[in-house]
Amino acid sequence: MSVMPQLPKPLTERLLRLLRWRVWVQEKLQPTEWQITLLWAALAGFLGAMVSLLFTALTEGIHELLTGYDSGVVETMRQLPWWARVLVPAGGGLLAGLTLLLGRRITRGRSSTDYMEAIVIGTGELPVRASLVKSAAALFSIGSGGSIGREGPLVQLAAVVASAIGRWRKFSPPQLRLLVACGAAAGIASAYNAPIAGSFFVAEIILGTIAMESLGPLAVSAVVAALTMRVLTDAQQLYRVPEFHLHSPWEMGPYVVLGLLVGTLAPWFLRSLRRAEQWFMTTKLPPIARLVLGGIIVGDLAIFVPEVCGNGYTVVVDILNGKIFWEALILIFLAKWVATASSVGSGAPGGVFTPALFMGASAGYLFGTAVHHVWPQGAVDPQAFALVGMGAFLSAASYAPIMAVIMLFEMTLSYDIILPLMLCSVIAYYTAKGLEGQSLYSEALRRKSAETPQPEMPTGRVRDLMKVAPPQVKNTAPFAELARMFLSVRVNNIYVVSAGERFLGAVSLHDIKPYLGDADLASLVIASDVLREDFPRIGPDETLADALNGFLNRPIERLPVVDPATGKLLGSLAKTDLLLALVETTKKKTA
Amino acid sequence: MESPTELIAQPSAVLLDFSAASREAAIRTLHGSIQTAPGVRDAERFLFDLLERAMLSSVCIAPAIAMPHARTDSVDQVVFAAARLAEPGVAFDSEHPKVRLMFLIGTPRQHVDAYLQLVAALSRTLKADGVLAGLLSARNKEEFRGWLTRGVKA
């Protein structure tokens, strides 16, 4: 005799009606797992933009608090007396150091907050408290005029928010890493108003792949972030530049030389930042004192060259619009180089992306001017060389020429420079790669990877990607329970287990769909009547390649993971997780 | 393979007005009438699967109607038999104490569709006007089959 509780018939019929509706909606508007991933990516994009706005506002607030001026960093420094030019960056270093020191008490000893590390060699988990402490310290470094970019911490914060969402939704490590990457793309898109470059930055530099499995969510996140910025602010292209033209094919010759020059300069620049870091370490000063010392060096330089303060954006705008003399630029270029090395070397939290753009713009403009003096037809417009130099320097420093070209185009919306920009970026990239084996980002990642004894990443076994407690019913479950389960979870197959938790097979929504209108059937049919015993399954210790075989030629999104010894259902493996893990594995092998 | 409606209209066996002391006895009797029918490869195993399924959960779809069924490896094709129990019927479970009509179904294990199609078609057949009453009052097997055919065509 049956021991299963039977639902009243009206309730069963109602459930079946609901299930019919669900199936209809699913068939018409069925979001796949990828589409759901895109929705989360969009949320990460929106929140990334909001975080970006908040961080920018806080930076400006701190700047005003420390200086009493609400203008840009360079303008403020020009107005401050000489002693204040030293005191403000030094004080900023002190406050940043104190924040980091006090922050240790609430960060539970977790110091690794780097989003790139979380994506490439971690699980995608970013500690919120430690990241907030680091960002708070960055507010002081940046707000006080440190020669450092605010985009780095901003991107970091956007990634932290994405990580928090993913952990809240209990994403698997590959999904979480992808969501953090989406957050980072949103941060870059917000900071530079460059959604395409934001996507490609993360895809090319961090993920190392432009496969659609990852690029699609990145693009959605970046677009939503850029759109949010455009709706909430008057964000336009970052650098407003005059129209540039390639006056004659002969100009390509100097551009080739510029590529070689910048490709040589970028590794020197990166090396100087590392040397500065080493030098500060050799001083044996405590971290706070190093930050103060870094601030004093920047401040001293600012007495004579206030343009060294900040990320270099103002100077780049002046260069691109011909508002700066080349004689002055030589001094600014050298002073800014030293200032950036001091800020970065002293450990000031911040980024070097925008300072790198400054280096490229300055080098390009100075080179273009020199060529113009010697051979006017070879460099009709030195400002165009500045623009191309920015892209080339970025390409050489980041080892991401596609991103560099796209970013320059997006930041300036100047299509006329695309030919020399592409050529110069590629030449700079190959030149830099030939001279130096590491980019702006690979060095940090390599170092962190070496410091991480047992990185938590998929080891290539099903167990690592398995999700526990998949939707399942007992083999005696009545049709109404199946209907309830299909309504409550968005799956096409529900696993069926015996009373002893042994995996028996799966009930397919596809099989029962035509009979959802039959209430008599609902009172008669139980899970074991409609389960498919030949449903594919996989063991927890099988490889990802075996798992891929399990998915081949089968229209299923998940594979049940079954203990081969006991036959018990342990969990399920999602195809999306598998594909993301395989993309990552492939990328690591080719790196 | 025969369609569900063809199977219902032409059961492999029809038994009328037999008595059984219990659900198990009723199933055994009807199963006995088709154990040599085409498609039945292992009659004993088929019976075991039928009884096992009846133990798991109710096989009744109405107060007087039971559909003992099994998806089993012991049949190569869908088999179907029908029976009417003598008054007052037999108790299948507490909610179905007087079952008069029995429809026995065996489907190959991998044919989930075939099983559902047959059960759904049978359910519709029995709901057709006058069919249930006709089956309960049929005077012989031909009349009984006739009502099934009428129900299928309704």
Boltz contact constraints between the chains, C-beta under 6 A:
constraints:
  - contact:
      token1: [A, 1]
      token2: [B, 93]
      max_distance: 6.0
  - contact:
      token1: [A, 2]
      token2: [B, 57]
      max_distance: 6.0
  - contact:
      token1: [A, 2]
      token2: [B, 58]
      max_distance: 6.0
  - contact:
      token1: [A, 2]
      token2: [B, 93]
      max_distance: 6.0
  - contact:
      token1: [A, 4]
      token2: [B, 57]
      max_distance: 6.0
  - contact:
      token1: [A, 476]
      token2: [B, 56]
      max_distance: 6.0
  - contact:
      token1: [A, 476]
      token2: [B, 57]
      max_distance: 6.0
  - contact:
      token1: [A, 511]
      token2: [B, 112]
      max_distance: 6.0
  - contact:
      token1: [A, 515]
      token2: [B, 116]
      max_distance: 6.0
  - contact:
      token1: [A, 515]
      token2: [B, 120]
      max_distance: 6.0
  - contact:
      token1: [A, 518]
      token2: [B, 120]
      max_distance: 6.0
  - contact:
      token1: [A, 518]
      token2: [B, 123]
      max_distance: 6.0
  - contact:
      token1: [A, 520]
      token2: [B, 61]
      max_distance: 6.0
  - contact:
      token1: [A, 520]
      token2: [B, 123]
      max_distance: 6.0
  - contact:
      token1: [A, 521]
      token2: [B, 119]
      max_distance: 6.0
  - contact:
      token1: [A, 521]
      token2: [B, 120]
      max_distance: 6.0
  - contact:
      token1: [A, 523]
      token2: [B, 61]
      max_distance: 6.0
  - contact:
      token1: [A, 524]
      token2: [B, 61]
      max_distance: 6.0
  - contact:
      token1: [A, 526]
      token2: [B, 57]
      max_distance: 6.0
  - contact:
      token1: [A, 530]
      token2: [B, 112]
      max_distance: 6.0
